[in-house]
Amino acid sequence: MYSWSRISFCACLNSEHPLAAKKSLKLADLKNENFVFYSGEEMLYHTVFDLCRESGFEPQFSFASHNIKSILNLVKNNEGISVLMHDPEKTKDITYVPIKPAMLLIEHDKYFIEQVADQRIVISN
């Protein structure tokens, strides 16, 4: 049996960041940014890392934490940007910009099949 869900990512940016005014972003738009990363979900970390590589760049991680409030404080203080699967909370001085395209995640037994918009498929466990 397969189950699937559509995953939408957003870039968490300081509201004064030049990209914060955009209606949506591609991952490639973030290639020159320092990432502060929420490490509470290992699959999210690996998925974003792999998608960045497919977009032509290696993400530069400057900080990782299991504490989402720490990540948001670093973004708020313009210490970097983050990529999350949803808007965690409305926070003053932080703008959440959708990253396009969304991704389709298909789960079968112990394997995850990630299908991105251009129809490439990545299988991981």
N, C-alpha and C positions, 0 to 999 in steps of 0.2 A: 504494500500500500504506500502511496506517495502522499505527502502533504506539502503544501506550498504556501508561501507568503511573499508579498511584495515589500521590499525594504526601501525606504527612502532615507537618504542621508542628508544632513545639513551641516554647513560650515558654521562654527561658532566664532564670531569675530568681535573684536572691540568695535563699538559703534562708530569710532572715528577712522577705522581702517578703510582704505580706499575701496576695497571689494564689498564693504558692508552696504553700499548703495545699490548694488546689483540686485535684480529680481531673482536670478538663479546663477549658479556657477557650474563649471565642469571641474573635475578633479585637477585637470592640467592647469587651471587657473591658480592653483595653490602650490605650484612647483617651487616657488622661491620663498616659501613661508617656513617658519619654525613651528613644528607641531608640538602641542602639549596634549598628551593622549590619556584618555580614560582606559586604564588597564583592567577594569573590573570584568570585562567580557573578552576573553581570549579570542573568540571567533571574530568579533568585531575588529580587533587589532589586526589579525591576519588578513581579513577580507579587505580592509582599507589599504593595508600595505600592498597586497597583491594588485588591487585596482590602481593604485598610484603607479606601480611599476608598469602595468599595462598602458597607463596614460603617458608613459615616457619619462618618468622620474622616480628617484628614490626619495621617500619622505625623510626630512631631517627632523628627528625627534629630539627635543631639548628637555623634555620632562614627561614622566608617566606616573600616574597615581590611581589607586583604587577609590579615591575620594573625589567624587564629582564636584563638590564645592571647591576643592583645591584647584581643580582644572579650570572651573569658571572664574575663580579669582585671578589666576594667571592670565586668562584671556582678557578679563576686565582691566587688568594692569598692563595690557599690551605686551605681554611676555611671549606671546605666540598665538596660534589659532588651534582649534580642535575640530574634529569631525565626529558627530554623534548620529545615532539612528533616529533621534527625535529631539524636539525642543524640551529640555529637561524642566525648565521653569523660566518664566519671564524674569529677566534680571536686568536691572538698570545698567546701562553702558555696554550691553552685549546684544548683538544682532545675530539672528539665525537666518542664514541664506540657504535655500534648498540647493542640493547638488543634483544635477540632471546628468544622465537619466537615472531613474530608479532601477533597482535590481530585483530580479525574481529569484527567490531561494526555494529550491525543491529539496525535500528531505526524504530519503528512502533508507530504511533500516539505520545503519550506523554511518551512512555517507550523506554528505551534503553536496548537492549539485547546484552551483551558482551559475545562473545564466544572465549575462548582462545584455544590454540593449542591442549590441551588434551581433548577438547570437553565438558568441564564444561561450564555451562551457568549461568550468573549472570544477574538478571533483576533489574533495578533501574529506578527511575524517577527523 
